[in-house]
Amino acid sequence: MHLLRLLNNKKILFFFILFFFFNLSKTNSNINNSIIISVGNQPITYLDLIKEMRLISFLNKIKLDSSNRETFKSVAVQGLITRKIKEIEINKYKINKFNKKDLENLINKTSGNLGTTEDGLKQLLLQNNLNINNLKERFEIDLKWNTLIFQLYKNKVVLNTNEMENKIRFEMENLKEKRLFLLSEIEINLTQNNDKKTLNNIYKNIETEGFENTAKKFSISNSSQYGGNIGWIDENNLSKKIYENIKFLKTEELSEPIYLDETIVIIKKVGEKVFEKNIEKVKNKIVREEKEKKLQMFSKAHYSKLEKTIQISFL
């Protein structure tokens, strides 16, 4: 009898725990799906906000924590509202087409900035509770918006020929060959003791585990979560000390330890490319930039008009 009562009690406890977790899961689901902002007739949910904050953190290589949460929240809210306003206008004009090559370029550029491939980008996104579709949806809205603006204002884009010629001439006169470096870094604190031992350990770890894993393990820089990748850097944007230490490195070579004010940095040259003078490229670049500048002006004006007419409610 006592055993039967004990078994019944265990059954009751089991069903109570099951009921508790079911309701907890249901509550969390309700919170995630709760609408926090209404843009026209388009809802923004709490889950949308969380994903947007994660994505901003991921793309900017800045860890989201209590010290910057409110800033991230503010930026995320503005970004979500902006895209919803654009989405309403895109749907109004039934814009479904966009340049697929532009989307591919944006994905590749994002992958490159994070020092990885598209497959690597997918994995990094999953590690941050995101997926590639979160990123693609973001890009697609902007690309469809660009298509819309081009369709509406393409006949109003007029370039001044004399102004273009002067800009091309000026650009050619001032253009110098320049190098871009694709770099990764490992940064450690500079201390009075054990620097040599620590550096030896780091170089040995690079040999056995690779630069990326070593950066994740030892580096204090924000780039550590991306395996030390800091992207493509113009040689003119490097400090003299760092430039002198890397300019003769071959691809995949490591620098000697570079002693800065409070830290020591080891740089790996992942890649390098050189930009040379080419008048046709300069001309095409300036014409494209001027057209984009004009379209951007129309884009801002068009968006500003929408922003004033679409009702935004914080719930």
FENQUI-V811448 format. One line per field, one symbol per residue. phi: phi as a letter, one per 30 degrees, with the letter a starting at -180 (. if undefined). burial: + if it has 9 or more other ideal C-beta (glycine too) atoms within 8 Angstrom, else -. A space follows every 50 residues. Layout:
phi->???
burial->???
This chain:
phi->.dddddddddddddddddddddddddddddddcddcbcciccdccddedd ddddddeddchbddbddbeddddddddddddedddddedddechdccadd dddddddddddddcibcddddedddddchbbddedddddddddddddddd ddbedcdbcdeddddddddddddcdbdbccccbbbbcbddbdbieddddd dddddddccjdddddddcdcdededciidcidbdedccdeddeddcdcdd eidcddecdcdbbcbcccddaabcccdadddddddddddddddddddddd dddeddedcddcbcc
burial->-------------------------------++-++++++-+-+++-+++ ++++++++--+--+---++--++-+++-++++++++++++----+--+-- -++--+++-+++++++-+-+++++++-+-+-+-+++-+++++++++++++ +-+---+-+----+--++--++-----+++++++++++-+----+--++- -++-++----++++++-++-+-++-++++-+++-+--+---++-++--+- ---++--+-+--++++++++-+---------++--++--++--++--++- -++--+---+-----
